[in-house]
Amino acid sequence: MEGKEAKKEEIDSNMDDFVCGLCEELLSNPVYTGCCGANFCKKCIESPINDRSCPECEATNVSYVQDRRLQKRMRETMVACKNRAKGCIWSGSILQHADHLDEDGEDGCPFVLVSCPKNCGAVIERGDLRDHLKAKCNVTWVECEYCNVLVPSTGIENHLSRACPEYSYPCPNGCSEVVKRVDMVQHRSSCPLELVRCPFEEVGCDVKSLKRSQLQEHLESRQVMHSVSAVTSVRRDIKALQDQLRIANEERERQSKEIDGLQKVYTAAKTELEVVKEKNMVLSSSIAQELVYVSEQPHNSKVKTLSLSCLKDQLNYLTNPMLHKLVPNGPPITFRMPNFSHLKRAETTFQSMPFVVHNGYQMAVVIHPNGHGDGQSTHLSICLHLVSGHYDDELQWPLHFEDEVYATLMKQDTGEPVKGRGRKGSDLNPGPFIVQERIRVLVHLLHKINKPIGEHGLAFGYIDLFCAQSTIETGPAICNDSLVFQLNIKPSRTGATRM
């Protein structure tokens, strides 16, 4: 404690804030602790002597960071040398003070105590070191008789026993040879008493080390055992390599299958993309035609309103077909069939845009302007098609369809359902009736509606006698040679479509 107090007295009172709590000297590279904020030299807090506890508050596992604010203060605070009482006239910042104490020459403090570089044991002030070396130091320099190097007389024995390359000494193995230090490594590589390892140690030999002079006899006496051990080791290595090769082949085969699978997925996705692009081109063309048709209609007319409804449904499907899924009992889907007369004369069909029923199956309506089956040449017929859709791979097949699909022919001038006349064989009384009918699933297909293959899929529901051609041609349903239809999807009384 008296020594520490003496050190403190040597430091000026205005420097108390800059004294390390461990070495009692001015701080060097100061840090502060996270526990109590005390300042220490970084080298002191990291010293092996310190047990990682805080010397100030004795907290354990203390953490610390560099104190940049204190460093700035030390850079700005001017002090005199701590040895000013002995006559040192230096002054400067606190950060420069440590360098002043450590430096030799004119900038160094001449009153700092240093040890004699000749290891004579003397401790003198730096300013008196030159005179000490000239007149007072009792250490002389001598020339080594073996390597001719100058060494202090007090260190000649240490030089000979540890460093002199030309000094000769007995082999440590006790072989009676006396060898120079510079040649000792080469000698031991052939010394008969040097301990060596059996070359078959790695394959199982239990002799870990023996003298080099005994090695040949050992190899001859255990030749068979060494051979068996070597063969066993080789077989073991071959087995390990075979296992590694098998694992590598299995991994390669797995990766090859995975690549093939990814290639198939890529090919299927590419094909599906091409199909989607083609469908979008068709729908885009249909939308363009619809836009022209809408632009030609009078403002605020029912014809224009229905056409806009058709256009909206087509745009919905084109922009996001996977979200265009009909909700049970939701709003109907509307579509327009142009060129009725031409299609009738050509006896060809018209397919509506696809629509997705509430449970994910995708369908479309196909119109036969010149009739189908019992309605051939007299009626307009409608059939329901199951077409390829985005959800097919996630759905269950075959499909058991029990939902009700109603088709309605609309007046384009009023937006109301068309009324027609009763027909032979109908259970309706003769007289006006709404041209609306449920598309009924064919009985023989009720439990055989499999996943569709191709674009058009499978027709599984018909209305052969939907509406007489004479009613269409002379009534309010036709406008600019086009017809407008609405579809309604309703769950059946026995439950929705089973999946």
N, C-alpha and C positions, 0 to 999 in steps of 0.2 A: 504493500500500500504506500510506503514512504517513497518508493521509486516512482510510482504513478503520480503522486502529489508533486514530486520534484519536476516531472515532465510538464505538468500543468503550469507550474510556476514559470517555466521557461517560455510559455506561450503567452502572448499579449492578451489582456482581458477582453479586447474587442474582437477576439477570434474564438471565443468560447463556443459559439454556435457552429464552428467548423471543425471541431475536434471529434475524432472517431471514438466511440464508446468502448472499443476493444483495444486498439493499439495506443490510445491516448495521444496520437499524433494528428497533424492536420489531415483532413479527409483527402483521399485520393480516389477519383472516380466514385463519388458518393452515391449511395442508395438509401432508400428509406423502407422500413418494414411495414407490412400490411396490418400488423397487430396493434402497434402503438405509435407508429410513425417515427421511431428513433432512427438516427442517421449513423451509418457505418461505412467504412471503406469496402468496396466490393470484394477486394482480395481478402479482407479480414473475415467477412461474413461467409465466404466460400472456403475458408481455410479448413483443412481436415481436423484441426484441433477443435474447431467449433462444432458442437453436436446438433446443429440445425435448430437450436432453441434461441429465442431472443434474449440477448444479454441484459436488456433493459427490463422487460416485463416477464421473462422466463416462459413465454408461450412456446409450444412445441410446433414442429413442422412449419416454421415461419417462412412467409413468402416476402419478396422484396422486388422493388422496381427502381430504375435509375431516377435520381432526383435532379431533373433538368433545371428546376427553379433554383435549387440551391447552387447548382453549378454556375448559373448566371450571376447569382450574388457573389460567388467566389471569384468570378471573372471581373466583377466591378469593384470589389472591396480591396483597397490597397493596404499593405502591411509592411513592416520592417522585418528583417531576418530575425529568427528566434535567437541567434547568437550575437545580437547587436551589443549585448552587455560585454561580450568578449572583444568587441571592436569591429564587427562586420558592418559595413555601411550600406549594404544592398537594401533596396525597397522595390516592391512590385505587387502584382495581384496575388491573391491567395493561390490561384491555380499555378502561377509561375513559381511559387515558393518551393514546392516539392522538387521541381526541376533544378532550382538553384542549389538545393541541398545535395542533389545527386550528381551534378555536373563537375567535371574536372576543368582546370584552366582558370582563366580570368573570371568567368561567370559563376564559377562554383564557390561555395562558402569555404574559406580557408580554415574554419574552426570546426568543421565536421570531423569526427573521429573515424579513422580508417585503419585497416589492418595492413601490415607490411606485405607487399606482393611477393617477397622472397620467402614467406612463411617462417619468419624467424620468431613469430609470436608476439611481436611488438604491436601496440595500438597507439597511434599518434594522430595529431591533428593534420588535416590534409596539407596545410601550409608548411608544416615541418617535415613532410615526407621526403622531399628531395635531399635535405641535409641528412636525414636518417640513413637513406640509401648510400650516401657518399662516405659518411664517417662513422656512423653508429651501428649499422646492421652487421652482425657477426656471421652472417651467412655468406659463404664463398661459392663460386661456380667451379665445377670440375668437369673434366671430359671423360665420358664413359669409355673404358678401355676396349669395349667390344664393338660399339656402333659409332664412337667418336661424337656423340651428341653431348652438348653442354647441359648439365642439370645442376640444381642446387646441391651443395654438399650434404644437406640434411635429407635430401630425397633420393640419394643414389641407390639405397637398398630397395626402396619401393620401385624405382625404375628398373632395376635388374630383375626383381621378382615378378613384375607385371607387364612391362612395356618393351624392354630391349629386344629387338628381333634377332640379334646375333648371339645372345646369351644362350649357352648350352646347359641343359639340365636333364636328369634321368627320365626315361619314359615312365609315365604314371602307371603303366600296366605291369611294371617290374620285370621288363625283359632284358635288363642290364645294358641297354643301349642308351647313350647320352647324345641328345639331339638338340640342334639349335631350335629356338622358338619358331623361327620362320619356316622350318622344315617339319615341325612336329605333326601337322595335319597329314602330310603325305606319309610320314612314317607310320602313323596309327592306321592308315588305310591298308597297310601290309603287315602290321605287327602280329606275330603268332599268338600273343596273349590278349589281343583286343577281343572283347565280347561281340559276337555277331548273332544274327537271327537265322534260324533254319529257313531255307527258301520254300519249304513246304508247310510253313506255319499257317498260311492262309487256307490251306486245304485240309487242315485238321491235325497236323503234327503237334504233340503235346510238349515238345522241347522248345521253350520260348527263346532261350539264348544259350550260347556256349562259346568257348574259346575258338579262335580261327584255326588253331592247330588241330582241334578235335572235329572240325566240320566234315572233313572227308571221311573219316571213320564212321561218323554218325550217318552220313548219307549211304554208305555201303551197307551198314548193319540194318538199316530200315528201308532198303530199296523197295521191297515188295509192298510194305505198308504204305510208303509214299506213293507208289504207282496206283494202288487201289484207291487211296484218298484222292489222288489227282483225277482218276477216271470218274469216281463218284462226284467230285466237284464239277467236272466237265458235264457229266450227265445232268446234274442239278442245274447248271447254267443253261444247258440246251433246253431243259424242260421249262425253265423260266422264260427263255426266249420264245419258245413255242406258245406258251400261254400269252405272252405279250402280242405275238403275231396273231393268235386267234382272236384276242380282244380287239386288235386293230382291224382285222378283217370283218368282225361283227359290227364294229362301229362304222367301217366303210360301207358295209352292206345296208346298215340302218340309214346312214346319210344318203346313200344312193336311192333307197326307197322313198325317203323324205323328199329328195329332189324330184323324183318321178311324180310323187303326189303333188308337190308344189307346181310342177310343170303342167299336170293335168288341171289343177285349179286355175292356173294362169290361162291355159288354153280355153277352158270353159268360160272363164270370166271375159276373155277376149271375144269369144264367140257371142256371149250374151251381150257384150257391149255393142258389137256390130248389129245384132238384132234390135237392140234398143235404139241405136242410131237410125236404123231403117224405119222403125215404127215412129220415131220422132219426126222423121222427114215426112212420112205419110200424114201424121197428125198436123204438122206444120202447114202442109199443103191444104189440108182440110180447113184449118183455122184461117188461112189466107182466103180461101173461097168464102168462108162464113163471113169474114170481115167485109168482103166485096158485097155480099148479099145484104148484110146489115146496113151498109152505107147507102144502098139503093132504096131502103124502105122509108116511108113517111115518118116524120118525127113523132114520138110518143104513140106510135101504132102498136097494137098487140102483136103484130107480126114481128116488129123490131124487138119487143120485149122478150118473146119466145126465142128469137134468134140469139139475143144477148145471153139468155139462160143456157142455150146450147154451147155458145162460145165459152162461157165461164166454166162449164163442166169439162170441156176439152182442154182449156188452159190449165185447170187444176190437175188433170191427169198428166199433162205434158210436163209441168214443172215439178211435180212430186207424186208419181203414181203410187208409191208405197204408202203415202198418207191418205190417198183418196179411197178411203174404205167406208162403205155405206153403213150407217148406224141403223139398227132395227127400228122400224116405224119412223125413220128420219125423212128428210125432204127427198122428193123423187129426183131421178136423174133424167135429163132431157137431151134428146139428140134429134137432128134433122136429117132426112134422107132427100138429097137433091135428085134431079133427073128421073123422076118417076116414070114418065112415058118412055124414055129411052131404055131404061132398065127392063120395063115390062116387055117392050118389043124384042129386046135382045135376050129375053128370058134368062137374065143373070141376077145376081143377088147383091145386096148391100149389107155390110157388117158395121155395126155401131162401134164406137170407141170402147175399149175394155173398161170394165168397172170391177171393183173389189168388194165382195159382200163382207158383212161384218166379221166373219170368222176367218177371212184371209184368202178364200178361193177367188180366182179371177175368172170373169165370165164376159160374154159379149152377146148381143142380139143380132141375128141374121134375118134380114127381110127378103121375102120372095115376092116381088111386085106382081108376077104373073101366076102366083099360087104354087102350092106344093101338095102332093097327095090328093085328098078329096077336094081341095080348093084349086086344083090346076085349071088355069085359064078363066076362072070365075071370081076368085077371091084373092086378096092379099094375105099371105101366110107369114107367120113368125115362128122362128125356132130359137132356142136357147143353147148356146155353145159354152163349153168349159174350155178355156184357153190357158196357155202357159203363163204363169205369174211369178212374182218375186218371192212369194212365200211357199212355193210348192215343196221345196226340200224340207220345210219345217212342219208340213201338214201330214195328216194321216190319210192313207189310201187303202182300199177304195172309198170314195165319197158316198155317204148315204144322205142324199139331199131331200129335205122335207120342208124347207122354207117355201113361202108362197111368193111368186113373182107375177105381178100384174102389169100388163101392157095396155096403154091407153092412147088412142089416136086423138090429137088435139086440133081444135079450130084455131087457125092462125089469125083470124080477125078479132076474135074475142078472148082467146086463151082458154076456152072452156072445152070439155070433152065433146067429141063429135057424137051425134045421135044418128042411128041408122034404122033400118027396118028389120023385122024379125025374119028368120030364115027357116027353111024346111028342116025339121028334125030338132029344132031348138026347143028347150023347155020354157023359153020366154014366150009370152003372148004376142001375136002379131001387133005391130005398132012401133012407135019410136023407142029406142033403147040406146044407152051409152055404149059406144064401141070400146069396151074395156073387158078384158078376159084374163084369167089366170093361165099362165103357161104351165101345163101339167107335164110332169116327168113321165116318160114312157115306162110302163110297168116292167117290161122285160129288161130295162136298164137300171132299175131302182137300186139294186145292190151291186152294180158292176161298173160304176163310174170311176175308172182308174185315172192315174196321173196322166195328163195330156202330153202327147208327143207331137212336136211341131207347133206351128203358129196358130192353126185354126182349131185344133183340139177335137173334141167330141160333141156332136149334137145330141142332147138327151131330153129335150122338151119341145113340143110343137103345138101351134094353134093353126091348123090348116084353113079353117073358115073364120079368120079373124075379122075381115071386113070385105064386103062385096066391092068389086072393082067399079061397078056402076055407082055405088054410093060415094066412092072417092072422086070419080071423074065429074060428077054432077053436083057434089055437095061443097060445103065450106071448108073441108079438110085440106084441099090442095090450093096452094098459092105459089105462083111462079114455078109450077111443075115440081114442087117440093112438099114433103109431108113432115110433120113434127110428131114425135112419140115421147111418151113419158113412161118410166119404169118405177114401180114401187116394190120394195122388198119387205116382206112381213114374215115374222117367225110363224111356223105352223102351230096348230093347236096342240100337237103332241110334243112340241119342243123345237128348239132351233136345230140347225144342221149339226149332225153328230160328226165329231172329228176323231 
